[in-house]
Amino acid sequence: MNTLNAAAIRIAVAVHERGRRLAANLRDRGDRGSGVVETIIIVAGFAGLAFVVYMAVSSKVHGWINRIPGSTGP
């Protein structure tokens, strides 16, 4: 599971960095509407980061629940 978490974190960081580079390129060009594009990129980056955190936390919670005697049923 640690490998999956590490891969998900690397993907999220890569997406975030790509978004930052795209936003920087758009700022340099001075296109109209680039503020909207930057906002979408930032929101997508935070959504990816939230997903990674959710995956890491949910696996821990499921592990704790599975340790409880009788948590799997009768």
N, C-alpha and C positions, 0 to 999 in steps of 0.2 A: 504494500500500500504506500510505503514511503517513496518508492520509485514513481508511482502514479502521481502522488502529490508533488514531487519534484518536477515531473514533466509538466504538470498543469501550471505550476508557478512559473516555469521557464516560458511557457506559451503565453501566459498572461503578461509577463514582463516584456516579451518580444512584441506583443500587440501594443502594449502601452508605449514602448519606445518608437515603434513604427508610427503610431499616432502622433507622437511628439514631433517626429521629423516631418510628417506631412503638414502638421499645423505650422511649423516653422517655415516650410516652403511656401505655404499659402500666405503667411504674413509678409514674406519678402516680396511676393508678387503684387500685393495690394489689391487683390480681386475683391469685388463687392460680394457680400454674403459669406465671406470667409469666417466671420464670427460664428455663423450658424454651423459651418462645417467643423470648426474647432470644438464647439460645444458638443456636437454629436460624437466626435472622436473621444473627447474627455469622458462623456457619459458611457460610451462603449468600453473604455478602459476601466472605469470604476465597476461596471457591471461584470467584466471579466475577473477583476480582482475579487469582487464579492463572491463570485462563483467558486473561485479557488479557495477562499476562506471557508465557504460553506462545505465544500468537499472535505477539507481537512478536519473541520469540526465534526461533521456528521459521522465520519469514520471513527473518530474517538468516542463519540456518544454511543454509537452502535456497539463498539467494543466494550464499553462500560456496562451497557444493558445486557450484553451476552454473558457477562460475568455474574450477574445476579442469579442466584439459584431459583429455578422455577420460572424464569422469564421467557423460556421457549415454549411454554405450554404445559399441559398436564402430563 
